[in-house]
Amino acid sequence: MCYCPDVVAHHHPAVGRRPHRTALIRRNEVLTAWLRRPLPVAVRRTWALAADARHDSGARRALRGALVRIPAALRTRTPLPDHVEKAVRLVEGASS
């Protein structure tokens, strides 16, 4: 993560409900946690998704997709460097 003042990003999300896209994003958030974040963070993200899956079909789809991919994620796991993890935690804290 870095700041580059010369780069300006514009995000224009699609209008309307896209439940399959939401499930894909949630699945990828959990997998990214298993790939790069400390294990307690990955476990918390997975449990949060599992809790949502009890009453949300999109969360169930995301959880199923994540669970079958977690073993592969663990085989290729490369945690973030400490200084990057610290920066991620700062950003997460600011967005809470």
N, CA, C and O atoms as a GROMACS GRO file, in nm:
protein
  384
    1MET      N    1   0.084  -0.115   0.000
    1MET     CA    2   0.000   0.000   0.000
    1MET      C    3   0.090   0.123   0.000
    1MET      O    4   0.186   0.131   0.077
    2CYS      N    5   0.059   0.218  -0.086
    2CYS     CA    6   0.138   0.341  -0.086
    2CYS      C    7   0.053   0.455  -0.139
    2CYS      O    8  -0.049   0.434  -0.204
    3TYR      N    9   0.096   0.573  -0.111
    3TYR     CA   10   0.030   0.693  -0.161
    3TYR      C   11   0.107   0.744  -0.281
    3TYR      O   12   0.229   0.761  -0.275
    4CYS      N   13   0.036   0.768  -0.390
    4CYS     CA   14   0.099   0.820  -0.510
    4CYS      C   15   0.013   0.938  -0.558
    4CYS      O   16  -0.093   0.916  -0.616
    5PRO      N   17   0.057   1.060  -0.535
    5PRO     CA   18  -0.027   1.177  -0.566
    5PRO      C   19  -0.056   1.194  -0.716
    5PRO      O   20  -0.149   1.266  -0.752
    6ASP      N   21   0.021   1.129  -0.802
    6ASP     CA   22  -0.001   1.142  -0.945
    6ASP      C   23  -0.114   1.053  -0.996
    6ASP      O   24  -0.158   1.068  -1.110
    7VAL      N   25  -0.159   0.961  -0.914
    7VAL     CA   26  -0.262   0.866  -0.956
    7VAL      C   27  -0.397   0.910  -0.901
    7VAL      O   28  -0.411   0.935  -0.781
    8VAL      N   29  -0.495   0.920  -0.990
    8VAL     CA   30  -0.631   0.952  -0.950
    8VAL      C   31  -0.719   0.838  -0.998
    8VAL      O   32  -0.725   0.808  -1.118
    9ALA      N   33  -0.786   0.774  -0.905
    9ALA     CA   34  -0.873   0.662  -0.940
    9ALA      C   35  -1.019   0.704  -0.931
    9ALA      O   36  -1.058   0.777  -0.839
   10HIS      N   37  -1.097   0.660  -1.025
   10HIS     CA   38  -1.241   0.686  -1.026
   10HIS      C   39  -1.312   0.552  -1.027
   10HIS      O   40  -1.285   0.466  -1.111
   11HIS      N   41  -1.404   0.534  -0.932
   11HIS     CA   42  -1.478   0.409  -0.924
   11HIS      C   43  -1.623   0.438  -0.962
   11HIS      O   44  -1.688   0.522  -0.901
   12HIS      N   45  -1.672   0.368  -1.064
   12HIS     CA   46  -1.809   0.384  -1.109
   12HIS      C   47  -1.877   0.248  -1.106
   12HIS      O   48  -1.883   0.179  -1.208
   13PRO      N   49  -1.928   0.207  -0.989
   13PRO     CA   50  -1.989   0.074  -0.980
   13PRO      C   51  -2.116   0.065  -1.063
   13PRO      O   52  -2.184   0.165  -1.087
   14ALA      N   53  -2.145  -0.055  -1.106
   14ALA     CA   54  -2.265  -0.078  -1.185
   14ALA      C   55  -2.388  -0.044  -1.101
   14ALA      O   56  -2.390  -0.066  -0.980
   15VAL      N   57  -2.489   0.008  -1.166
   15VAL     CA   58  -2.613   0.042  -1.099
   15VAL      C   59  -2.699  -0.084  -1.090
   15VAL      O   60  -2.704  -0.164  -1.183
   16GLY      N   61  -2.765  -0.101  -0.979
   16GLY     CA   62  -2.855  -0.215  -0.963
   16GLY      C   63  -2.794  -0.324  -0.878
   16GLY      O   64  -2.675  -0.324  -0.846
   17ARG      N   65  -2.880  -0.416  -0.842
   17ARG     CA   66  -2.841  -0.526  -0.754
   17ARG      C   67  -2.772  -0.635  -0.835
   17ARG      O   68  -2.820  -0.675  -0.941
   18ARG      N   69  -2.657  -0.683  -0.785
   18ARG     CA   70  -2.580  -0.788  -0.852
   18ARG      C   71  -2.540  -0.892  -0.746
   18ARG      O   72  -2.426  -0.894  -0.702
   19PRO      N   73  -2.634  -0.978  -0.706
   19PRO     CA   74  -2.608  -1.070  -0.595
   19PRO      C   75  -2.491  -1.166  -0.620
   19PRO      O   76  -2.418  -1.197  -0.527
   20HIS      N   77  -2.473  -1.212  -0.742
   20HIS     CA   78  -2.361  -1.303  -0.769
   20HIS      C   79  -2.228  -1.230  -0.754
   20HIS      O   80  -2.130  -1.288  -0.707
   21ARG      N   81  -2.224  -1.106  -0.793
   21ARG     CA   82  -2.103  -1.026  -0.779
   21ARG      C   83  -2.071  -1.003  -0.632
   21ARG      O   84  -1.956  -1.010  -0.591
   22THR      N   85  -2.173  -0.975  -0.552
   22THR     CA   86  -2.153  -0.954  -0.409
   22THR      C   87  -2.097  -1.079  -0.344
   22THR      O   88  -2.007  -1.071  -0.261
   23ALA      N   89  -2.151  -1.196  -0.380
   23ALA     CA   90  -2.101  -1.322  -0.324
   23ALA      C   91  -1.955  -1.344  -0.363
   23ALA      O   92  -1.876  -1.389  -0.282
   24LEU      N   93  -1.921  -1.312  -0.485
   24LEU     CA   94  -1.783  -1.326  -0.532
   24LEU      C   95  -1.689  -1.234  -0.454
   24LEU      O   96  -1.579  -1.275  -0.415
   25ILE      N   97  -1.732  -1.112  -0.431
   25ILE     CA   98  -1.650  -1.017  -0.355
   25ILE      C   99  -1.630  -1.067  -0.212
   25ILE      O  100  -1.519  -1.061  -0.160
   26ARG      N  101  -1.736  -1.115  -0.150
   26ARG     CA  102  -1.725  -1.164  -0.012
   26ARG      C  103  -1.637  -1.287  -0.004
   26ARG      O  104  -1.557  -1.301   0.089
   27ARG      N  105  -1.650  -1.377  -0.101
   27ARG     CA  106  -1.562  -1.494  -0.105
   27ARG      C  107  -1.417  -1.452  -0.116
   27ARG      O  108  -1.331  -1.504  -0.046
   28ASN      N  109  -1.389  -1.358  -0.204
   28ASN     CA  110  -1.252  -1.313  -0.225
   28ASN      C  111  -1.195  -1.240  -0.104
   28ASN      O  112  -1.074  -1.248  -0.078
   29GLU      N  113  -1.278  -1.168  -0.030
   29GLU     CA  114  -1.231  -1.102   0.092
   29GLU      C  115  -1.181  -1.205   0.193
   29GLU      O  116  -1.077  -1.186   0.256
   30VAL      N  117  -1.257  -1.315   0.208
   30VAL     CA  118  -1.216  -1.420   0.302
   30VAL      C  119  -1.088  -1.487   0.252
   30VAL      O  120  -0.996  -1.511   0.330
   31LEU      N  121  -1.082  -1.519   0.124
   31LEU     CA  122  -0.963  -1.585   0.071
   31LEU      C  123  -0.839  -1.496   0.081
   31LEU      O  124  -0.730  -1.545   0.110
   32THR      N  125  -0.856  -1.368   0.058
   32THR     CA  126  -0.743  -1.276   0.071
   32THR      C  127  -0.694  -1.274   0.215
   32THR      O  128  -0.573  -1.268   0.240
   33ALA      N  129  -0.786  -1.279   0.309
   33ALA     CA  130  -0.746  -1.284   0.450
   33ALA      C  131  -0.663  -1.410   0.477
   33ALA      O  132  -0.561  -1.402   0.545
   34TRP      N  133  -0.706  -1.525   0.424
   34TRP     CA  134  -0.629  -1.649   0.444
   34TRP      C  135  -0.494  -1.644   0.374
   34TRP      O  136  -0.397  -1.702   0.422
   35LEU      N  137  -0.487  -1.576   0.262
   35LEU     CA  138  -0.361  -1.568   0.187
   35LEU      C  139  -0.260  -1.472   0.250
   35LEU      O  140  -0.140  -1.500   0.250
   36ARG      N  141  -0.308  -1.360   0.304
   36ARG     CA  142  -0.214  -1.252   0.337
   36ARG      C  143  -0.221  -1.199   0.479
   36ARG      O  144  -0.124  -1.140   0.526
   37ARG      N  145  -0.332  -1.218   0.549
   37ARG     CA  146  -0.349  -1.158   0.682
   37ARG      C  147  -0.312  -1.256   0.792
   37ARG      O  148  -0.302  -1.376   0.766
   38PRO      N  149  -0.291  -1.208   0.914
   38PRO     CA  150  -0.266  -1.299   1.026
   38PRO      C  151  -0.383  -1.398   1.041
   38PRO      O  152  -0.498  -1.363   1.013
   39LEU      N  153  -0.354  -1.519   1.086
   39LEU     CA  154  -0.457  -1.622   1.095
   39LEU      C  155  -0.577  -1.581   1.180
   39LEU      O  156  -0.690  -1.613   1.142
   40PRO      N  157  -0.559  -1.512   1.294
   40PRO     CA  158  -0.679  -1.471   1.369
   40PRO      C  159  -0.773  -1.381   1.287
   40PRO      O  160  -0.895  -1.389   1.303
   41VAL      N  161  -0.717  -1.297   1.202
   41VAL     CA  162  -0.800  -1.212   1.116
   41VAL      C  163  -0.876  -1.299   1.017
   41VAL      O  164  -0.995  -1.277   0.996
   42ALA      N  165  -0.809  -1.396   0.957
   42ALA     CA  166  -0.874  -1.485   0.861
   42ALA      C  167  -0.988  -1.562   0.927
   42ALA      O  168  -1.095  -1.577   0.869
   43VAL      N  169  -0.963  -1.612   1.046
   43VAL     CA  170  -1.066  -1.687   1.118
   43VAL      C  171  -1.186  -1.597   1.148
   43VAL      O  172  -1.300  -1.638   1.128
   44ARG      N  173  -1.162  -1.475   1.197
   44ARG     CA  174  -1.272  -1.383   1.226
   44ARG      C  175  -1.354  -1.351   1.102
   44ARG      O  176  -1.477  -1.346   1.108
   45ARG      N  177  -1.286  -1.328   0.989
   45ARG     CA  178  -1.358  -1.298   0.864
   45ARG      C  179  -1.443  -1.417   0.821
   45ARG      O  180  -1.556  -1.400   0.774
   46THR      N  181  -1.388  -1.536   0.837
   46THR     CA  182  -1.461  -1.656   0.797
   46THR      C  183  -1.582  -1.677   0.888
   46THR      O  184  -1.691  -1.707   0.839
   47TRP      N  185  -1.565  -1.660   1.019
   47TRP     CA  186  -1.676  -1.675   1.112
   47TRP      C  187  -1.784  -1.571   1.086
   47TRP      O  188  -1.903  -1.602   1.096
   48ALA      N  189  -1.746  -1.450   1.054
   48ALA     CA  190  -1.845  -1.345   1.024
   48ALA      C  191  -1.926  -1.382   0.900
   48ALA      O  192  -2.048  -1.364   0.897
   49LEU      N  193  -1.859  -1.434   0.800
   49LEU     CA  194  -1.929  -1.477   0.679
   49LEU      C  195  -2.021  -1.595   0.711
   49LEU      O  196  -2.133  -1.601   0.661
   50ALA      N  197  -1.974  -1.688   0.793
   50ALA     CA  198  -2.056  -1.804   0.831
   50ALA      C  199  -2.180  -1.758   0.908
   50ALA      O  200  -2.289  -1.813   0.889
   51ALA      N  201  -2.164  -1.658   0.993
   51ALA     CA  202  -2.280  -1.606   1.068
   51ALA      C  203  -2.382  -1.546   0.972
   51ALA      O  204  -2.502  -1.568   0.987
   52ASP      N  205  -2.335  -1.470   0.873
   52ASP     CA  206  -2.426  -1.412   0.774
   52ASP      C  207  -2.490  -1.521   0.688
   52ASP      O  208  -2.604  -1.506   0.644
   53ALA      N  209  -2.418  -1.629   0.665
   53ALA     CA  210  -2.468  -1.738   0.580
   53ALA      C  211  -2.591  -1.805   0.639
   53ALA      O  212  -2.668  -1.869   0.566
   54ARG      N  213  -2.610  -1.792   0.768
   54ARG     CA  214  -2.728  -1.854   0.830
   54ARG      C  215  -2.858  -1.795   0.776
   54ARG      O  216  -2.960  -1.864   0.776
   55HIS      N  217  -2.855  -1.671   0.730
   55HIS     CA  218  -2.979  -1.606   0.685
   55HIS      C  219  -2.967  -1.537   0.549
   55HIS      O  220  -3.059  -1.467   0.508
   56ASP      N  221  -2.855  -1.556   0.479
   56ASP     CA  222  -2.832  -1.486   0.352
   56ASP      C  223  -2.778  -1.585   0.249
   56ASP      O  224  -2.671  -1.643   0.267
   57SER      N  225  -2.853  -1.605   0.141
   57SER     CA  226  -2.813  -1.703   0.040
   57SER      C  227  -2.684  -1.662  -0.031
   57SER      O  228  -2.605  -1.749  -0.069
   58GLY      N  229  -2.662  -1.533  -0.050
   58GLY     CA  230  -2.538  -1.487  -0.112
   58GLY      C  231  -2.418  -1.517  -0.024
   58GLY      O  232  -2.312  -1.555  -0.074
   59ALA      N  233  -2.434  -1.499   0.106
   59ALA     CA  234  -2.327  -1.531   0.200
   59ALA      C  235  -2.301  -1.681   0.202
   59ALA      O  236  -2.187  -1.725   0.213
   60ARG      N  237  -2.407  -1.762   0.191
   60ARG     CA  238  -2.388  -1.908   0.184
   60ARG      C  239  -2.307  -1.946   0.060
   60ARG      O  240  -2.216  -2.029   0.068
   61ARG      N  241  -2.340  -1.884  -0.053
   61ARG     CA  242  -2.267  -1.910  -0.178
   61ARG      C  243  -2.120  -1.868  -0.162
   61ARG      O  244  -2.030  -1.940  -0.205
   62ALA      N  245  -2.097  -1.754  -0.101
   62ALA     CA  246  -1.960  -1.705  -0.080
   62ALA      C  247  -1.884  -1.798   0.013
   62ALA      O  248  -1.768  -1.830  -0.012
   63LEU      N  249  -1.949  -1.843   0.121
   63LEU     CA  250  -1.883  -1.931   0.217
   63LEU      C  251  -1.848  -2.065   0.153
   63LEU      O  252  -1.737  -2.115   0.172
   64ARG      N  253  -1.940  -2.123   0.078
   64ARG     CA  254  -1.911  -2.250   0.009
   64ARG      C  255  -1.791  -2.233  -0.084
   64ARG      O  256  -1.701  -2.318  -0.087
   65GLY      N  257  -1.789  -2.125  -0.160
   65GLY     CA  258  -1.679  -2.100  -0.252
   65GLY      C  259  -1.547  -2.081  -0.180
   65GLY      O  260  -1.442  -2.125  -0.228
   66ALA      N  261  -1.551  -2.014  -0.066
   66ALA     CA  262  -1.428  -1.991   0.010
   66ALA      C  263  -1.377  -2.120   0.073
   66ALA      O  264  -1.258  -2.149   0.068
   67LEU      N  265  -1.468  -2.197   0.134
   67LEU     CA  266  -1.424  -2.318   0.206
   67LEU      C  267  -1.352  -2.418   0.116
   67LEU      O  268  -1.256  -2.482   0.159
   68VAL      N  269  -1.397  -2.432  -0.007
   68VAL     CA  270  -1.330  -2.527  -0.096
   68VAL      C  271  -1.194  -2.476  -0.143
   68VAL      O  272  -1.110  -2.554  -0.186
   69ARG      N  273  -1.174  -2.344  -0.135
   69ARG     CA  274  -1.048  -2.285  -0.182
   69ARG      C  275  -0.946  -2.257  -0.071
   69ARG      O  276  -0.830  -2.230  -0.101
   70ILE      N  277  -0.988  -2.262   0.054
   70ILE     CA  278  -0.897  -2.230   0.164
   70ILE      C  279  -0.775  -2.322   0.168
   70ILE      O  280  -0.665  -2.272   0.191
   71PRO      N  281  -0.788  -2.454   0.146
   71PRO     CA  282  -0.667  -2.537   0.147
   71PRO      C  283  -0.561  -2.490   0.046
   71PRO      O  284  -0.442  -2.487   0.078
   72ALA      N  285  -0.603  -2.453  -0.073
   72ALA     CA  286  -0.508  -2.404  -0.173
   72ALA      C  287  -0.449  -2.270  -0.129
   72ALA      O  288  -0.330  -2.245  -0.150
   73ALA      N  289  -0.531  -2.186  -0.068
   73ALA     CA  290  -0.482  -2.056  -0.019
   73ALA      C  291  -0.375  -2.079   0.088
   73ALA      O  292  -0.273  -2.009   0.090
   74LEU      N  293  -0.396  -2.175   0.176
   74LEU     CA  294  -0.299  -2.203   0.281
   74LEU      C  295  -0.167  -2.255   0.223
   74LEU      O  296  -0.060  -2.226   0.277
   75ARG      N  297  -0.175  -2.331   0.115
   75ARG     CA  298  -0.052  -2.383   0.053
   75ARG      C  299   0.032  -2.272  -0.008
   75ARG      O  300   0.155  -2.283  -0.016
   76THR      N  301  -0.033  -2.166  -0.052
   76THR     CA  302   0.041  -2.056  -0.117
   76THR      C  303   0.046  -1.930  -0.030
   76THR      O  304   0.081  -1.822  -0.078
   77ARG      N  305   0.012  -1.945   0.096
   77ARG     CA  306   0.004  -1.833   0.189
   77ARG      C  307   0.137  -1.758   0.201
   77ARG      O  308   0.242  -1.818   0.222
   78THR      N  309   0.131  -1.626   0.187
   78THR     CA  310   0.245  -1.537   0.208
   78THR      C  311   0.195  -1.416   0.287
   78THR      O  312   0.142  -1.322   0.228
   79PRO      N  313   0.210  -1.418   0.418
   79PRO     CA  314   0.159  -1.306   0.498
   79PRO      C  315   0.221  -1.173   0.458
   79PRO      O  316   0.334  -1.167   0.409
   80LEU      N  317   0.146  -1.069   0.479
   80LEU     CA  318   0.195  -0.934   0.451
   80LEU      C  319   0.316  -0.903   0.538
   80LEU      O  320   0.326  -0.952   0.651
   81PRO      N  321   0.410  -0.823   0.486
   81PRO     CA  322   0.519  -0.776   0.572
   81PRO      C  323   0.460  -0.699   0.690
   81PRO      O  324   0.352  -0.641   0.680
   82ASP      N  325   0.531  -0.698   0.801
   82ASP     CA  326   0.481  -0.634   0.923
   82ASP      C  327   0.440  -0.489   0.902
   82ASP      O  328   0.336  -0.445   0.951
   83HIS      N  329   0.523  -0.413   0.828
   83HIS     CA  330   0.490  -0.271   0.810
   83HIS      C  331   0.363  -0.253   0.726
   83HIS      O  332   0.289  -0.156   0.747
   84VAL      N  333   0.338  -0.342   0.634
   84VAL     CA  334   0.215  -0.333   0.553
   84VAL      C  335   0.094  -0.374   0.637
   84VAL      O  336  -0.011  -0.310   0.630
   85GLU      N  337   0.109  -0.481   0.714
   85GLU     CA  338  -0.001  -0.524   0.802
   85GLU      C  339  -0.038  -0.412   0.898
   85GLU      O  340  -0.157  -0.388   0.923
   86LYS      N  341   0.060  -0.343   0.952
   86LYS     CA  342   0.035  -0.230   1.043
   86LYS      C  343  -0.045  -0.121   0.971
   86LYS      O  344  -0.139  -0.065   1.027
   87ALA      N  345  -0.008  -0.092   0.847
   87ALA     CA  346  -0.079   0.010   0.770
   87ALA      C  347  -0.223  -0.034   0.740
   87ALA      O  348  -0.315   0.047   0.745
   88VAL      N  349  -0.241  -0.161   0.709
   88VAL     CA  350  -0.376  -0.213   0.682
   88VAL      C  351  -0.463  -0.198   0.806
   88VAL      O  352  -0.579  -0.158   0.798
   89ARG      N  353  -0.407  -0.231   0.921
   89ARG     CA  354  -0.483  -0.217   1.046
   89ARG      C  355  -0.520  -0.071   1.073
   89ARG      O  356  -0.629  -0.044   1.124
   90LEU      N  357  -0.432   0.021   1.040
   90LEU     CA  358  -0.464   0.164   1.056
   90LEU      C  359  -0.582   0.203   0.966
   90LEU      O  360  -0.674   0.273   1.009
   91VAL      N  361  -0.577   0.158   0.842
   91VAL     CA  362  -0.685   0.190   0.747
   91VAL      C  363  -0.816   0.127   0.794
   91VAL      O  364  -0.921   0.192   0.792
   92GLU      N  365  -0.810   0.002   0.837
   92GLU     CA  366  -0.932  -0.064   0.886
   92GLU      C  367  -0.988   0.007   1.008
   92GLU      O  368  -1.109   0.022   1.021
   93GLY      N  369  -0.901   0.050   1.096
   93GLY     CA  370  -0.946   0.123   1.215
   93GLY      C  371  -1.011   0.255   1.180
   93GLY      O  372  -1.105   0.298   1.246
   94ALA      N  373  -0.960   0.321   1.077
   94ALA     CA  374  -1.014   0.450   1.036
   94ALA      C  375  -1.148   0.435   0.969
   94ALA      O  376  -1.230   0.526   0.973
   95SER      N  377  -1.173   0.318   0.906
   95SER     CA  378  -1.299   0.299   0.834
   95SER      C  379  -1.407   0.236   0.922
   95SER      O  380  -1.519   0.215   0.876
   96SER      N  381  -1.374   0.205   1.048
   96SER     CA  382  -1.473   0.144   1.137
   96SER      C  383  -1.565   0.246   1.197
   96SER      O  384  -1.654   0.211   1.274
   0.00000   0.00000   0.00000
